[in-house]
């Protein structure tokens, strides 16, 4: 068995880094785009280094694989094996995995690779509680202060998320879901809240049980109900919907 590729599982060939990222960059060192060759006159600046573009695209692909379940909790994946799947060297894969380790999605296994973190029901409940402690008070404050008409601006994002949810694509829905929530908290004017809430949301998506399509549809429908409650300044409904949407159950 190839190291880093579990029996019958692994990243499927359908998950790949876009072709433009793999044509010339394999993780090698490149110079900064602002450098000039001062031995020659007026030589234009070089292009933005491709290494970081590849790392970012690999990181994005790995995040999608985590959400979709194609990277299996508890399994160990090696940098070279995943690099072969993505058509890149192991270097940008390892760099992306190190970032995911900082975010708690994987853990380093010395001399083997990275193990996808398995979340217990308690882990999921604790994430839900932390999200609720942050998000519910923020939304109650925003319900009192944000003009009712502003919430209508978010309906297209909520409707888009609902359409994506109906398609059953977990990874695509995760992106649409977080886009809605970023815009939601942005109306409060606190950028730090947007950043922290988005990171907690991402972690909760990785930890969430693999919902069926109807679970995604129900989750997306709560966006529209929450907007209605915020516009009506129905604080009791806002509190209940926000807590449930964070995953807190009575």
C-alpha positions in Angstrom: 0.0 0.0 0.0 1.3 3.4 -0.9 2.2 5.4 2.2 -0.4 8.1 2.9 -3.1 6.4 0.8 -5.6 4.5 3.0 -7.3 1.3 1.8 -10.1 2.2 -0.5 -10.0 5.8 0.3 -7.9 8.9 -0.4 -8.2 12.0 -2.5 -10.1 11.0 -5.7 -8.6 12.1 -9.0 -11.4 14.6 -9.4 -9.9 16.9 -6.9 -7.1 18.8 -8.5 -5.2 22.0 -8.5 -6.1 24.2 -11.6 -3.8 23.6 -14.5 -2.3 27.0 -14.6 -0.9 26.4 -11.2 1.0 23.3 -12.2 2.4 24.2 -15.6 5.5 26.0 -14.3 5.5 25.8 -10.5 6.3 22.8 -8.4 7.2 24.4 -5.1 10.6 25.7 -6.1 12.1 28.9 -4.7 11.3 32.0 -6.8 12.3 35.7 -6.4 9.9 38.4 -5.3 7.9 40.0 -8.1 9.3 43.4 -7.2 12.9 42.5 -7.9 14.9 44.0 -10.8 18.1 43.0 -12.4 20.1 46.2 -11.8 22.8 45.1 -14.2 20.4 45.8 -17.1 18.4 49.0 -17.8 14.7 49.2 -17.1 14.0 45.5 -17.0 10.4 44.9 -16.0 9.4 43.4 -12.7 9.0 39.7 -12.7 5.6 38.1 -12.3 4.2 37.2 -8.8 5.9 34.1 -7.5 4.1 31.0 -8.6 5.1 29.0 -5.5 2.6 30.8 -3.3 -0.1 30.5 -5.9 0.3 26.8 -6.0 0.3 26.5 -2.2 -2.9 28.5 -2.0 -4.6 26.5 -4.6 -3.5 23.2 -2.9 -4.8 24.6 0.4 -8.1 25.4 -1.2 -8.4 21.9 -2.7 -7.5 20.3 0.6 -10.1 22.3 2.4 -12.8 21.3 -0.1 -11.7 17.6 0.3 -12.0 17.9 4.1 -15.6 19.3 3.9 -16.7 16.8 1.3 -15.3 13.9 3.3 -12.8 12.8 0.6 -10.0 13.2 3.2 -11.2 10.7 5.7 -11.0 11.4 9.5 -8.4 9.2 11.1 -6.5 8.4 8.0 -2.9 9.4 7.3 -1.9 11.1 4.1 1.6 11.7 2.9 2.8 14.8 1.1 4.3 12.9 -1.9 1.1 10.8 -2.4 -1.1 13.9 -2.4 1.3 15.8 -4.5 1.1 13.0 -7.1 -2.7 13.3 -7.1 -2.5 17.1 -7.5 0.3 17.0 -10.1 2.6 19.1 -8.0 5.7 18.4 -5.8 5.3 17.5 -2.2 6.5 20.9 -1.0 3.4 23.0 -1.5 1.3 20.1 -0.2 3.3 19.9 3.0 3.1 23.7 3.4 -0.7 23.6 3.0 -0.9 20.7 5.4 1.1 22.7 8.0 -1.4 25.5 7.7 -4.3 23.0 8.2 -2.5 21.6 11.2 -2.4 25.1 12.7 -6.1 25.3 12.1 -6.8 22.0 13.8 -8.0 20.1 10.7 -5.0 17.7 10.6 -2.2 16.6 12.9 1.4 15.8 12.1 2.4 12.2 12.2 6.3 12.1 12.2 7.9 10.3 9.3 4.5 9.5 7.8 2.5 12.6 6.9 -0.7 14.1 8.3 -3.7 12.5 10.0 -7.1 14.1 9.4 -8.5 15.0 12.8 -11.4 12.9 14.1 -14.0 15.1 16.0 -16.0 13.6 18.8 -19.5 14.6 19.5 -18.1 16.6 22.4 -15.7 18.5 20.1 -18.7 19.3 17.8 -20.8 20.5 20.8 -17.9 22.7 22.1 -17.4 24.3 18.7 -21.2 25.0 18.6 -21.1 26.6 22.1 -18.1 28.8 21.3 -19.8 30.0 18.1 -23.0 30.8 19.9 -21.2 32.7 22.6 -19.7 34.9 19.9 -22.4 35.1 17.3 -25.7 35.3 19.2 -24.9 38.5 21.2 -23.4 40.1 18.1 -26.6 39.4 16.1 -28.8 40.6 18.9 -26.8 43.9 19.0 -27.0 44.2 15.2 -30.8 43.5 15.2 -31.1 46.6 17.4 -28.8 48.9 15.4 -28.7 47.9 11.8 -31.5 49.5 9.7 -34.1 46.9 8.6 -33.5 47.6 4.9 -29.9 46.5 5.1 -30.8 42.9 5.8 -32.6 42.7 2.5 -29.3 43.3 0.7 -28.2 39.8 1.9 -31.2 37.9 0.5 -29.4 37.2 -2.8 -26.6 35.5 -0.9 -29.0 33.5 1.1 -31.0 32.5 -2.0 -27.8 31.4 -3.7 -26.8 29.3 -0.8 -30.3 27.6 -0.9 -29.8 26.8 -4.6 -26.4 25.3 -4.0 -27.7 23.3 -1.0 -30.4 21.8 -3.2 -27.7 20.5 -5.5 -26.2 18.5 -2.6 -22.6 19.6 -3.1 -21.2 19.9 0.4 -18.0 21.7 -0.6 -19.8 24.2 -2.8 -22.4 24.8 -0.1 -19.7 25.3 2.6 -18.3 28.2 0.5 -21.8 29.7 -0.2 -22.7 29.3 3.5 -19.6 31.1 4.7 -19.9 33.8 2.1 -23.4 34.6 3.6 -22.1 34.6 7.1 -19.2 36.9 6.3 -21.6 39.4 4.7 -24.0 39.1 7.6 -21.4 40.0 10.3 -19.8 42.6 8.0 -22.9 44.7 8.5 -21.9 45.1 12.1 -18.8 47.0 11.1 -16.4 44.9 13.2 -13.8 43.3 10.9 -12.2 41.3 13.7 -15.6 39.7 14.4 -15.9 38.8 10.7 -12.5 37.1 10.7 -12.9 35.2 14.0 -16.4 34.1 13.2 -15.3 32.9 9.8 -12.5 30.8 11.2 -14.8 29.2 13.8 -17.4 28.5 11.1 -14.7 26.8 8.9 -13.8 24.6 11.8 -17.4 23.7 12.5 -17.9 22.7 8.8 -15.0 20.3 9.1 -16.3 18.8 12.3 -20.0 18.6 11.1 -21.5 15.2 10.5 -21.8 14.3 6.8 -25.3 15.6 6.2 -27.6 14.4 3.5 -28.9 16.8 1.0 -32.0 17.6 3.0 -29.8 18.6 5.9 -28.0 21.2 3.7 -31.4 22.5 2.5 -32.7 22.9 6.0 -29.5 24.7 7.1 -29.8 27.1 4.1 -33.5 27.8 4.8 -32.5 29.1 8.3 -30.6 31.9 6.6 -33.7 33.4 5.1 -35.7 33.0 8.4 -32.8 34.7 10.3 -32.9 37.6 7.9 -36.7 38.0 8.3 -36.2 38.0 12.1 -33.4 40.5 12.0 -35.4 42.8 9.7 -38.4 42.6 12.0 -36.2 43.1 15.1 -37.8 40.0 16.6 -35.1 39.5 19.2 -36.5 36.3 20.6 -36.6 34.7 17.1 -33.1 36.0 16.3 -31.7 34.5 19.5 -33.3 31.1 18.9 -32.5 30.9 15.2 -28.9 32.0 15.7 -28.2 29.5 18.5 -29.8 26.7 16.5 -27.8 27.7 13.3 -24.6 27.5 15.4 -25.5 23.9 16.2 -26.7 24.5 19.8 -29.6 22.2 20.5 -32.0 22.6 23.5 
